[in-house]
Amino acid sequence: MLLIMAVPGAGLLTRLHLCAQRRTRVQRLIVRLLSCPGTVAEDLRRDEQPSGIVETGFEDKIPRKRFSEMQNERREQAQRTVLIHCPEKISENKFLKYLSQHGPINNHFFYESFGLYAVVEFCRKESVGSLQNGTHTPNMAMETAIPFRSRFLSLKLKNQTSEQSCIQSSNQLPPSNRKLFELICYAESIDDQLNTLLKEFQLTEENTKLRYLTCSLIEDIAAAYFPDCVVRPFGSSVNTFGKLGCDLDMFLDLDETRNLSTRKTSGNFLMEFQVKNVPSERIATQKILSVIGECLDHFGPGCVGVQKILNARCPLVRFSHQASGFQCDLTTNNKIALTSSELLYIYGALDSRVRALVFGIRCWARAHSLTSSIPGAWITNFSLTMMVIFFLQRRSPPILPTLDSLKTLADAQDKCIIEGNNCTFVRDLNRIKPSGNTETLELLLKEFFEYFGNFAFNKNSINIRQGKEQNKPDSSPLYIQNPFETSLNISKNVSQSQLQKFVDLAQESAWILQQEDTHRPSVSSNQPWGLAAILLPSVPNRGSLTKKKRKRSANERVKNLLESLKSNRTANFTETNEKRTISTQT
């Protein structure tokens, strides 16, 4: 018999083991360079349909959803969903049959995270309430449970059986470096390599559902104070550029609560809520997040490591949601970030080459430590994405439109002013004219490196609003204009040394890809090529580094010559002095 209980916490996501180890034909060089475990056989790649030359994203002619429509549908879906911690040995059929007592199930999947978890989506929201009404708070022998009615539940078996579990789990983590290299080395073209990379790293449908469910669970907690609030994911979780394992950024939207307090008159009467007043919106944000942070820490099942970072430019609460494995950042006064997510969502949907190129450039930057999860002087993924968009705007004909051109297509419904910043652009994807550019991903990848390997960073800035190079307004090594807060530089943190490292590696990668135009190895040679070749650690005799080596060698020769002359001069001086001493003695 099955018993469901509320659970206060769960474990972090762990990697699922591969069902079987297969032989690998990848050259030993790659195995030595990359120590991550896991292999994949050639037949896994052949099962995938080859991508070939990518489509522009307009061939299917199917109307695409607006960002707001997508978010609302996902949120409604999450409200009909529960997260259940399951025992290791369980029958999937019996599990689903038990839950079906509360209503029909629309979808479900399992994943592992120091245990087995199930995400179950009912067809009706009422089914969730029915399940909760049949759930009780666990009895603790030595501790006391806080009675919080969450949609995060725990399933227990009253009668323990030796029934073997045959449940297939959904992977929530990106592939290992070793598996990735095998896949891209067996690809048929660089276009195929980039599309394979995208397919392996992009957020899966299950992972996306888990992200919206996590936001919905946090919304349940915040709703205790703000019943009409909405917790929305933003950033990489929704802009189509997020990879498996990325953080979950959440925005506590109180607009619905504020809209209820708009003036409503009835005859000669005006009714208002009694509220507490504070000097500024920032202080209000800090107080709201401080209270929500306390609730997450004390009452939120699975929320651990809560940090209230309230004095940052954008105050936030940071915590780990153990069951999903997501590192979460919750803000409540960051509408421009949500609008930026919508803009990237549109750019990513306009042309399928955009996402493939962004994922390839980000992977390349990560392989060479140009980006880091630790804050510092490194280039961020957001800056790299802006650089790719700018580059695609500069193509002839352009692959992506400028932000200003998207603004001209906007109608009255698209008008958006946030904190005095004009964030207006067209939201309907079907109103944007498709690009006539048919360049391959291989050409775009090579020319991206050539373009930025020779970009005049010392005097020019990057601006996707106008899609053209402009003079830098200050002396920052890298200046990328914020698309909406136009007075801000999103890459202000980047140091000169990190920018120079980016330029050197871009020149080197362009040189490698250029050489392969005439000397591409065959698949049977087991040699890393194309994207795989530029992901390998730098070799000092390539590209622009060759010039540095020659310059260094020349400097060493000059230095040795000067030391030789100095040595001869010292020897001559000593010999002369000895002769003078002998002469004096005589």
Long-range contacts (C-beta under 8 A, 24 or more apart in sequence): 1-157, 1-158, 1-159, 2-94, 2-95, 2-98, 2-155, 2-156, 2-157, 2-158, 3-155, 3-156, 3-157, 3-158, 4-84, 4-131, 4-134, 4-135, 4-153, 4-154, 4-155, 4-156, 5-135, 5-136, 5-137, 5-138, 5-153, 5-154, 5-155, 5-156, 6-135, 6-136, 6-137, 6-138, 6-145, 6-148, 6-149, 6-150, 6-152, 6-153, 6-154, 6-301, 7-85, 7-138, 7-152, 7-153, 7-154, 7-301, 7-302, 8-145, 8-146, 8-301, 8-302, 9-301, 9-302, 9-304, 9-322, 9-323, 10-85, 10-113, 10-114, 10-115, 10-117, 10-302, 10-322, 10-323, 11-113, 11-114, 11-115, 11-322, 11-323, 12-113, 12-114, 12-320, 12-322, 12-325, 13-111, 13-112, 13-113, 13-172, 13-173, 13-324, 13-325, 14-112, 14-113, 14-114, 15-173, 16-112, 16-169, 16-171, 16-173, 24-182, 25-526, 26-178, 26-181, 26-182, 26-185, 26-526, 27-526, 27-527, 27-528, 29-528, 30-178, 30-181, 30-185, 30-528, 30-532, 30-536, 31-178, 33-536, 33-537, 34-177, 34-178, 34-181, 36-176, 36-177, 36-178, 37-176, 37-178, 38-175, 38-176, 38-178, 38-179, 39-178, 39-179, 39-182, 40-179, 40-182, 40-183, 42-186, 44-183, 45-182, 45-183, 45-186, 45-187, 45-196, 48-196, 48-199, 50-188, 50-192, 51-191, 51-192, 51-195, 51-196, 52-188, 52-189, 52-191, 52-192, 53-191, 53-440, 53-441, 54-191, 54-195, 54-352, 54-353, 54-356, 54-440, 54-441, 55-352, 56-351, 56-352, 56-353, 56-434, 56-435, 56-437, 56-438, 57-349, 57-350, 57-351, 57-352, 57-353, 57-434, 58-351, 58-434, 63-429, 63-430, 64-349, 64-429, 64-430, 66-427, 66-428, 66-429, 67-238, 67-341, 67-342, 67-345, 67-346, 67-427, 68-342, 68-427, 70-238, 70-345, 71-232, 71-238, 74-208, 74-209, 74-212, 75-212, 75-215, 75-216, 75-230, 75-232, 77-121, 77-209, 77-212, 78-209, 78-212, 78-213, 78-215, 78-216, 79-125, 79-128, 79-216, 80-106, 80-121, 80-122, 80-123, 80-124, 80-125, 80-127, 80-128, 81-119, 81-120, 81-121, 81-122, 81-128, 81-151, 81-209, 81-213, 81-216, 82-119, 82-120, 82-122, 82-128, 82-131, 82-151, 82-152, 82-153, 83-117, 83-118, 83-119, 83-151, 83-152, 83-153, 83-213, 83-217, 83-323, 83-324, 84-117, 84-118, 84-119, 84-120, 84-153, 84-154, 84-155, 85-115, 85-116, 85-117, 85-152, 85-153, 85-154, 85-155, 85-323, 86-110, 86-115, 86-116, 86-117, 86-118, 86-155, 87-116, 87-155, 87-156, 87-157, 88-115, 88-116, 88-165, 89-161, 89-162, 89-163, 89-164, 89-165, 90-116, 90-155, 90-157, 90-163, 90-165, 90-167, 91-163, 91-165, 92-166, 92-167, 95-155, 99-131, 102-127, 102-128, 102-130, 102-131, 102-134, 103-127, 103-130, 107-209, 109-170, 109-206, 109-209, 110-167, 110-168, 110-169, 110-170, 111-169, 111-170, 111-171, 111-172, 111-206, 111-210, 112-169, 113-172, 113-322, 113-323, 113-324, 113-325, 116-165, 116-167, 116-169, 117-323, 118-155, 119-206, 119-209, 119-210, 119-213, 121-209, 146-298, 146-299, 148-299, 148-301, 150-217, 150-220, 150-301, 151-216, 151-217, 151-220, 152-217, 152-301, 152-302, 152-323, 170-204, 170-206, 170-207, 171-204, 171-244, 172-204, 172-206, 172-207, 172-210, 172-244, 172-245, 172-325, 173-244, 173-245, 174-200, 174-201, 174-243, 174-244, 174-245, 175-200, 175-201, 181-528, 181-532, 181-535, 184-530, 184-531, 184-532, 185-523, 185-526, 185-528, 185-529, 185-532, 186-523, 187-530, 188-523, 189-442, 189-530, 190-440, 190-441, 190-442, 190-445, 190-513, 190-530, 190-531, 191-440, 191-441, 191-442, 193-360, 193-530, 193-531, 193-532, 194-356, 194-357, 194-359, 194-360, 194-441, 194-445, 194-531, 195-356, 195-441, 197-356, 197-359, 197-360, 197-363, 197-531, 198-355, 198-356, 198-359, 198-360, 201-243, 201-244, 201-359, 201-363, 202-240, 202-242, 202-243, 202-244, 202-355, 202-359, 203-237, 203-242, 203-243, 203-244, 203-246, 204-244, 207-244, 208-237, 210-324, 210-326, 211-237, 211-248, 211-324, 211-326, 213-324, 214-248, 214-321, 214-324, 214-326, 214-328, 215-248, 215-250, 217-321, 218-250, 218-296, 218-300, 218-303, 218-328, 218-330, 221-292, 221-295, 221-296, 221-299, 221-300, 222-252, 222-292, 222-295, 224-295, 225-288, 225-291, 225-292, 225-295, 226-252, 226-254, 226-257, 227-257, 228-256, 228-257, 228-260, 229-253, 229-254, 229-256, 229-257, 230-255, 230-256, 231-330, 232-338, 234-334, 234-337, 234-338, 234-341, 235-337, 235-341, 236-381, 238-341, 238-345, 239-340, 239-341, 239-342, 239-344, 239-345, 239-348, 240-344, 240-345, 240-348, 240-349, 240-355, 241-344, 241-348, 241-355, 241-358, 241-359, 241-381, 241-385, 243-359, 243-362, 247-326, 247-327, 247-328, 247-329, 248-321, 248-324, 248-326, 248-327, 248-328, 248-329, 249-328, 249-329, 249-331, 249-337, 250-328, 250-329, 250-330, 250-331, 251-330, 251-331, 251-332, 251-334, 251-335, 251-337, 251-338, 252-288, 252-289, 252-292, 252-330, 252-331, 252-332, 253-332, 254-288, 254-332, 281-333, 282-315, 282-333, 285-315, 285-332, 285-333, 286-310, 286-315, 288-332, 289-315, 289-316, 289-317, 289-330, 289-331, 289-332, 292-317, 292-330, 292-332, 293-317, 293-319, 293-330, 296-330, 335-418, 335-419, 336-418, 336-419, 336-421, 336-423, 336-484, 336-485, 339-416, 339-418, 339-423, 339-484, 340-483, 340-484, 342-427, 343-403, 343-406, 343-425, 343-483, 344-385, 346-406, 346-425, 346-427, 346-429, 346-432, 347-389, 347-400, 349-429, 350-400, 350-401, 350-429, 350-432, 350-434, 350-435, 351-392, 351-399, 351-400, 351-434, 351-435, 353-392, 353-399, 353-441, 353-444, 354-388, 354-389, 354-392, 354-399, 354-400, 356-441, 357-388, 357-392, 357-441, 357-444, 357-445, 357-448, 358-384, 358-385, 358-388, 360-441, 360-445, 360-531, 361-387, 361-388, 361-445, 361-448, 363-535, 364-505, 364-509, 364-531, 364-534, 364-535, 365-502, 367-535, 367-536, 368-501, 368-505, 368-537, 368-538, 370-498, 370-501, 370-502, 370-505, 375-493, 376-493, 377-493, 377-494, 377-495, 377-497, 377-498, 378-493, 378-494, 378-498, 379-478, 379-491, 379-494, 379-498, 379-499, 379-502, 380-490, 380-491, 380-493, 382-490, 383-478, 383-480, 383-490, 383-491, 383-494, 386-462, 386-464, 386-480, 386-483, 386-490, 387-452, 387-462, 387-480, 388-448, 389-464, 390-462, 390-463, 390-464, 390-467, 391-444, 391-447, 391-448, 391-451, 391-452, 392-444, 393-464, 393-467, 394-451, 394-467, 394-468, 395-437, 395-439, 395-444, 396-437, 397-435, 397-436, 397-437, 398-435, 398-437, 398-467, 399-435, 399-437, 399-439, 400-435, 401-432, 401-433, 401-467, 402-464, 402-465, 402-466, 402-467, 403-464, 403-465, 403-466, 403-483, 404-465, 404-466, 404-467, 406-432, 418-484, 421-484, 421-485, 421-486, 422-484, 423-484, 442-513, 442-530, 445-513, 445-531, 446-510, 446-513, 446-514, 448-506, 449-506, 449-507, 449-509, 449-510, 449-513, 450-506, 450-510, 452-502, 452-503, 452-506, 453-503, 453-506, 453-507, 453-509, 453-510, 453-544, 454-507, 455-503, 457-499, 457-503, 461-489, 504-544, 504-545, 505-538, 507-543, 507-544, 508-534, 508-538, 508-542, 508-543, 508-544, 508-545, 509-534, 509-543, 510-543, 511-542, 511-543, 511-544, 512-542, 512-543
